[in-house]
Protein backbone atom coordinates (compact mmCIF):
# COMPACT_ATOMS: atom_id res chain seq x y z
CA UNK A 1 0.00 0.00 0.00
CA UNK A 2 2.76 2.41 0.93
CA UNK A 3 4.51 1.68 -2.36
CA UNK A 4 1.29 2.45 -4.25
CA UNK A 5 0.88 5.71 -2.35
CA UNK A 6 4.47 6.66 -3.06
CA UNK A 7 4.05 5.81 -6.74
CA UNK A 8 0.84 7.81 -6.91
CA UNK A 9 2.53 10.76 -5.22
CA UNK A 10 5.45 10.49 -7.61
CA UNK A 11 3.12 10.50 -10.62
CA UNK A 12 1.34 13.58 -9.25
CA UNK A 13 4.67 15.37 -8.88
CA UNK A 14 5.69 14.38 -12.40
CA UNK A 15 2.36 15.55 -13.80
CA UNK A 16 2.61 18.80 -11.85
CA UNK A 17 6.11 19.30 -13.14
CA UNK A 18 5.03 18.73 -16.73
CA UNK A 19 2.08 21.11 -16.39
CA UNK A 20 4.25 23.72 -14.69
CA UNK A 21 6.84 23.33 -17.43
CA UNK A 22 4.19 23.89 -20.09
CA UNK A 23 2.69 26.86 -18.26
CA UNK A 24 5.97 28.68 -17.67
CA UNK A 25 7.72 27.40 -20.79
CA UNK A 26 7.01 28.38 -24.36
CA UNK A 27 3.29 28.53 -24.99
CA UNK A 28 3.36 29.87 -28.52
CA UNK A 29 2.84 28.00 -31.75
CA UNK A 30 4.53 30.21 -34.34
CA UNK A 31 8.05 30.88 -35.64
CA UNK A 32 7.95 34.66 -36.19
CA UNK A 33 9.35 37.06 -33.58
CA UNK A 34 5.84 38.25 -32.74
CA UNK A 35 2.27 37.58 -33.73
CA UNK A 36 -0.78 39.61 -32.84
CA UNK A 37 -4.52 39.16 -32.47
CA UNK A 38 -7.42 41.53 -31.94
CA UNK A 39 -10.09 41.45 -29.25
CA UNK A 40 -12.98 43.44 -30.63
CA UNK A 41 -15.46 45.54 -28.68
CA UNK A 42 -18.30 43.32 -27.49
CA UNK A 43 -16.27 40.15 -28.08
CA UNK A 44 -14.28 39.91 -24.85
CA UNK A 45 -15.90 36.63 -23.76
CA UNK A 46 -13.75 33.55 -23.40
CA UNK A 47 -15.09 31.71 -26.46
CA UNK A 48 -14.61 34.67 -28.82
CA UNK A 49 -11.09 35.45 -27.63
CA UNK A 50 -9.92 31.84 -27.73
CA UNK A 51 -11.40 31.51 -31.22
CA UNK A 52 -9.46 34.59 -32.35
CA UNK A 53 -6.25 33.25 -30.82
CA UNK A 54 -6.81 29.90 -32.51
CA UNK A 55 -7.46 31.57 -35.87
CA UNK A 56 -4.11 33.36 -35.59
CA UNK A 57 -2.35 30.21 -34.33
CA UNK A 58 -1.11 31.96 -31.21
CA UNK A 59 -1.03 29.08 -28.72
CA UNK A 60 0.57 25.66 -28.63
CA UNK A 61 -1.53 24.54 -25.64
CA UNK A 62 -5.00 26.00 -26.04
CA UNK A 63 -6.78 23.57 -23.69
CA UNK A 64 -4.36 24.22 -20.86
CA UNK A 65 -4.51 27.94 -21.51
CA UNK A 66 -8.31 27.79 -21.36
CA UNK A 67 -8.12 26.26 -17.87
CA UNK A 68 -5.31 28.56 -16.75
CA UNK A 69 -7.03 31.74 -17.95
CA UNK A 70 -10.26 30.82 -16.18
CA UNK A 71 -8.41 29.98 -12.96
CA UNK A 72 -6.58 33.31 -12.97
CA UNK A 73 -9.67 35.42 -13.65
CA UNK A 74 -8.69 36.67 -17.10
CA UNK A 75 -12.18 36.89 -18.53
CA UNK A 76 -13.54 39.38 -16.05
CA UNK A 77 -10.63 41.75 -16.69
CA UNK A 78 -9.83 41.55 -20.40
CA UNK A 79 -10.12 44.73 -22.48
CA UNK A 80 -10.75 45.10 -26.21
CA UNK A 81 -7.76 46.00 -28.34
CA UNK A 82 -4.77 44.52 -30.14
CA UNK A 83 -2.43 42.20 -28.26
CA UNK A 84 1.06 41.18 -29.33
CA UNK A 85 2.56 37.84 -28.31
CA UNK A 86 6.29 37.15 -28.53
CA UNK A 87 7.76 33.89 -29.79
CA UNK A 88 8.39 31.61 -26.81
CA UNK A 89 6.18 33.58 -24.43
CA UNK A 90 4.73 31.37 -21.73
CA UNK A 91 1.04 30.63 -21.22
CA UNK A 92 1.31 32.19 -17.79
CA UNK A 93 2.76 35.39 -19.25
CA UNK A 94 0.10 35.52 -21.96
CA UNK A 95 -2.65 35.10 -19.38
CA UNK A 96 -1.20 37.91 -17.24
CA UNK A 97 -0.93 40.14 -20.33
CA UNK A 98 -4.62 39.67 -21.06
CA UNK A 99 -5.69 40.07 -17.44
CA UNK A 100 -3.67 43.28 -17.03
CA UNK A 101 -4.85 44.71 -20.37
CA UNK A 102 -1.33 45.22 -21.73
CA UNK A 103 -2.32 46.27 -25.24
CA UNK A 104 0.15 46.41 -28.11
CA UNK A 105 1.34 49.87 -29.11
CA UNK A 106 1.19 50.45 -32.84
CA UNK A 107 3.27 52.89 -34.84
CA UNK A 108 1.54 55.14 -37.34
CA UNK A 109 4.35 55.93 -39.75
CA UNK A 110 3.50 58.95 -41.89
CA UNK A 111 5.73 59.76 -44.82
CA UNK A 112 4.48 61.51 -47.95
CA UNK A 113 0.73 61.26 -48.45
CA UNK A 114 -1.10 62.96 -51.29
CA UNK A 115 -4.79 62.42 -50.70
CA UNK A 116 -7.28 61.91 -47.89
CA UNK A 117 -7.87 58.44 -49.28
CA UNK A 118 -4.17 57.67 -48.71
CA UNK A 119 -4.45 58.73 -45.07
CA UNK A 120 -7.73 56.85 -44.56
CA UNK A 121 -6.16 53.64 -45.90
CA UNK A 122 -3.11 54.07 -43.68
CA UNK A 123 -5.16 54.58 -40.53
CA UNK A 124 -7.66 51.80 -41.27
CA UNK A 125 -4.81 49.38 -42.04
CA UNK A 126 -3.32 49.85 -38.59
CA UNK A 127 -6.24 50.80 -36.34
CA UNK A 128 -9.87 49.93 -35.67
CA UNK A 129 -11.63 52.74 -37.64
CA UNK A 130 -12.39 51.68 -41.20
CA UNK A 131 -11.60 53.78 -44.28
CA UNK A 132 -15.17 55.01 -44.65
CA UNK A 133 -15.31 56.40 -41.11
CA UNK A 134 -11.90 58.07 -41.51
CA UNK A 135 -13.03 59.68 -44.78
CA UNK A 136 -16.23 60.87 -43.12
CA UNK A 137 -14.12 62.45 -40.36
CA UNK A 138 -11.72 64.09 -42.83
CA UNK A 139 -14.63 65.51 -44.83
CA UNK A 140 -16.42 66.98 -41.81
CA UNK A 141 -15.64 70.57 -40.89
CA UNK A 142 -17.49 69.96 -37.62
CA UNK A 143 -14.96 67.25 -36.72
CA UNK A 144 -11.94 69.30 -37.79
CA UNK A 145 -12.91 72.72 -36.44
CA UNK A 146 -11.48 72.00 -32.97
CA UNK A 147 -8.03 71.59 -34.54
CA UNK A 148 -8.15 74.91 -36.39
CA UNK A 149 -8.32 73.32 -39.85
CA UNK A 150 -11.01 72.51 -42.40
CA UNK A 151 -11.53 69.88 -45.06
CA UNK A 152 -9.09 71.65 -47.41
CA UNK A 153 -6.33 72.41 -44.90
CA UNK A 154 -6.51 69.26 -42.74
CA UNK A 155 -3.14 68.00 -44.01
CA UNK A 156 -1.40 71.11 -42.62
CA UNK A 157 -1.69 69.52 -39.18
CA UNK A 158 0.28 66.45 -40.25
CA UNK A 159 4.03 66.58 -39.78
CA UNK A 160 5.51 63.37 -41.27
CA UNK A 161 6.86 61.32 -38.38
CA UNK A 162 6.17 58.15 -36.38
CA UNK A 163 3.25 58.34 -33.94
CA UNK A 164 2.35 55.64 -31.44
CA UNK A 165 -1.22 54.67 -30.52
CA UNK A 166 -3.25 51.69 -29.38
CA UNK A 167 -5.22 49.78 -32.02
CA UNK A 168 -8.59 50.97 -30.71
CA UNK A 169 -7.60 54.64 -30.31
CA UNK A 170 -10.43 56.85 -31.56
CA UNK A 171 -10.06 59.36 -34.39
CA UNK A 172 -10.38 62.35 -32.07
CA UNK A 173 -7.38 61.17 -30.05
CA UNK A 174 -5.37 60.34 -33.16
CA UNK A 175 -5.91 63.78 -34.67
CA UNK A 176 -5.43 65.53 -31.34
CA UNK A 177 -1.96 63.99 -31.11
CA UNK A 178 -1.19 64.99 -34.70
CA UNK A 179 -2.36 68.53 -33.96
CA UNK A 180 -0.31 68.77 -30.75
CA UNK A 181 2.78 67.51 -32.58
CA UNK A 182 2.21 70.09 -35.32
CA UNK A 183 2.00 72.87 -32.74
CA UNK A 184 5.18 71.65 -31.04
CA UNK A 185 6.96 71.55 -34.42
CA UNK A 186 6.12 75.19 -35.16
CA UNK A 187 7.21 76.32 -31.71
CA UNK A 188 10.76 75.06 -32.32
CA UNK A 189 13.74 76.60 -34.16
CA UNK A 190 12.13 80.04 -34.61
CA UNK A 191 9.80 78.62 -37.26
CA UNK A 192 6.91 80.95 -36.41
CA UNK A 193 9.18 84.01 -36.58
CA UNK A 194 10.68 82.84 -39.88
CA UNK A 195 7.22 82.32 -41.38
CA UNK A 196 6.18 85.80 -40.27
CA UNK A 197 9.32 87.29 -41.79
CA UNK A 198 8.22 86.12 -45.23
CA UNK A 199 4.62 87.10 -44.46
CA UNK A 200 3.40 83.51 -44.34
CA UNK A 201 1.21 81.77 -41.81
CA UNK A 202 2.37 78.27 -40.81
CA UNK A 203 -0.41 76.85 -42.95
CA UNK A 204 0.65 78.85 -46.00
CA UNK A 205 4.29 77.79 -45.56
CA UNK A 206 3.12 74.18 -45.33
CA UNK A 207 1.07 74.48 -48.53
CA UNK A 208 4.00 75.94 -50.44
CA UNK A 209 6.29 73.24 -49.02
CA UNK A 210 3.89 70.60 -50.34
CA UNK A 211 4.31 71.99 -53.86
CA UNK A 212 8.09 72.21 -53.60
CA UNK A 213 8.14 68.64 -52.20
CA UNK A 214 6.54 67.42 -55.43
CA UNK A 215 8.85 69.40 -57.71
CA UNK A 216 12.17 67.68 -56.98
CA UNK A 217 14.06 65.33 -54.68
CA UNK A 218 17.16 67.53 -54.65
CA UNK A 219 17.43 69.86 -51.66
CA UNK A 220 19.74 72.28 -53.50
CA UNK A 221 17.03 72.84 -56.10
CA UNK A 222 14.27 72.97 -53.50
CA UNK A 223 15.79 76.13 -52.01
CA UNK A 224 15.82 77.84 -55.40
CA UNK A 225 12.34 76.64 -56.36
CA UNK A 226 11.06 77.96 -53.04
CA UNK A 227 12.57 81.34 -53.85
CA UNK A 228 10.90 81.33 -57.29
CA UNK A 229 7.46 80.69 -55.81
CA UNK A 230 7.92 83.24 -53.05
CA UNK A 231 8.95 85.81 -55.67
CA UNK A 232 5.91 85.00 -57.80
CA UNK A 233 3.59 85.34 -54.81
CA UNK A 234 5.18 88.68 -53.91
CA UNK A 235 4.63 89.94 -57.44
CA UNK A 236 1.06 88.49 -57.50
CA UNK A 237 2.04 86.29 -60.44
CA UNK A 238 0.30 82.92 -60.78
CA UNK A 239 2.43 80.12 -59.34
CA UNK A 240 1.98 77.97 -62.47
CA UNK A 241 3.12 74.91 -60.53
CA UNK A 242 2.84 71.68 -62.52
CA UNK A 243 2.38 69.47 -59.43
CA UNK A 244 -0.86 71.30 -58.68
CA UNK A 245 -2.16 70.28 -62.10
CA UNK A 246 -1.41 66.64 -61.33
CA UNK A 247 -3.26 67.06 -58.05
CA UNK A 248 -6.19 68.75 -59.78
CA UNK A 249 -6.31 65.89 -62.31
CA UNK A 250 -5.90 63.31 -59.52
CA UNK A 251 -3.30 61.66 -61.72
CA UNK A 252 0.16 61.57 -60.16
CA UNK A 253 1.62 59.46 -62.95
CA UNK A 254 1.60 62.34 -65.45
CA UNK A 255 5.06 62.99 -66.86
CA UNK A 256 4.01 65.78 -69.18
CA UNK A 257 1.56 68.62 -68.61
CA UNK A 258 -0.31 69.32 -71.84
CA UNK A 259 -2.01 72.64 -72.51
CA UNK A 260 -5.46 71.06 -72.34
CA UNK A 261 -4.83 70.20 -68.67
CA UNK A 262 -4.35 73.87 -67.84
CA UNK A 263 -8.06 74.55 -68.31
CA UNK A 264 -9.08 72.29 -65.45
CA UNK A 265 -11.48 74.38 -63.28
CA UNK A 266 -10.12 72.95 -60.03
CA UNK A 267 -9.17 75.51 -57.32
CA UNK A 268 -5.83 73.68 -57.24
CA UNK A 269 -5.05 74.77 -60.80
CA UNK A 270 -2.40 77.41 -60.13
CA UNK A 271 -2.23 78.28 -63.82
CA UNK A 272 -5.77 79.65 -63.72
CA UNK A 273 -5.85 80.94 -60.14
CA UNK A 274 -3.36 83.25 -58.48
CA UNK A 275 -2.01 82.66 -55.02
CA UNK A 276 -1.65 79.44 -53.10
CA UNK A 277 -4.10 76.58 -53.62
CA UNK A 278 -6.71 76.08 -50.86
CA UNK A 279 -4.73 73.28 -49.23
CA UNK A 280 -1.59 71.14 -49.43
CA UNK A 281 -1.10 68.71 -52.30
CA UNK A 282 0.91 66.30 -50.12
CA UNK A 283 2.46 66.03 -46.67
CA UNK A 284 5.92 67.60 -47.11
CA UNK A 285 8.88 66.50 -45.05
CA UNK A 286 9.91 68.66 -42.08
CA UNK A 287 13.11 69.43 -44.01
CA UNK A 288 11.16 70.85 -46.95
CA UNK A 289 9.08 73.02 -44.62
CA UNK A 290 12.34 74.38 -43.21
CA UNK A 291 13.61 74.99 -46.75
CA UNK A 292 10.61 77.26 -47.35
CA UNK A 293 11.32 79.13 -44.12
CA UNK A 294 15.01 79.51 -45.02
CA UNK A 295 14.65 80.12 -48.75
CA UNK A 296 17.39 82.36 -50.18
CA UNK A 297 16.56 85.75 -51.62
CA UNK A 298 16.96 85.56 -55.39
CA UNK A 299 15.57 87.31 -58.45
CA UNK A 300 14.52 84.01 -60.04
CA UNK A 301 11.03 83.90 -61.48
CA UNK A 302 11.25 80.81 -63.69
CA UNK A 303 12.68 77.31 -63.69
CA UNK A 304 12.58 74.28 -65.94
CA UNK A 305 14.03 70.78 -65.80
CA UNK A 306 17.42 70.32 -67.40
CA UNK A 307 17.44 68.57 -70.77
CA UNK A 308 19.82 65.87 -69.50
CA UNK A 309 17.00 64.51 -67.31
CA UNK A 310 19.27 64.65 -64.29
CA UNK A 311 16.41 65.87 -62.14
CA UNK A 312 18.05 69.26 -61.66
CA UNK A 313 16.69 72.56 -63.02
CA UNK A 314 17.74 75.72 -64.82
CA UNK A 315 16.70 78.93 -63.02
CA UNK A 316 16.12 82.26 -64.75
CA UNK A 317 15.09 85.80 -63.86
CA UNK A 318 13.87 86.65 -67.38
CA UNK A 319 11.30 84.89 -69.53
CA UNK A 320 13.51 85.01 -72.62
CA UNK A 321 16.27 83.06 -70.87
CA UNK A 322 13.74 80.66 -69.39
CA UNK A 323 12.13 80.11 -72.79
CA UNK A 324 15.47 79.08 -74.26
CA UNK A 325 15.97 76.45 -71.56
CA UNK A 326 12.33 75.34 -71.89
CA UNK A 327 12.74 74.73 -75.62
CA UNK A 328 15.85 72.65 -74.96
CA UNK A 329 13.96 70.52 -72.48
CA UNK A 330 10.91 70.10 -74.73
CA UNK A 331 13.14 69.04 -77.64
CA UNK A 332 14.90 66.46 -75.47
CA UNK A 333 11.58 65.22 -74.08
CA UNK A 334 10.06 64.88 -77.56
CA UNK A 335 13.07 62.82 -78.65
CA UNK A 336 12.84 60.64 -75.57
CA UNK A 337 9.11 60.00 -76.02
CA UNK A 338 9.55 59.18 -79.72
CA UNK A 339 12.33 56.71 -78.92
CA UNK A 340 10.19 55.14 -76.23
CA UNK A 341 7.25 54.68 -78.60
CA UNK A 342 9.41 53.07 -81.25
CA UNK A 343 10.67 50.36 -78.94
Beta strands, then each sheet from edge to edge (+ up, - down):
strand 1: 34-39
strand 2: 81-86
strand 3: 105-109
strand 4: 162-166
strand 5: 302-305
strand 6: 313-316
sheet 1: 1+ 2-
sheet 2: 3+ 4-
sheet 3: 5+ 6-
end
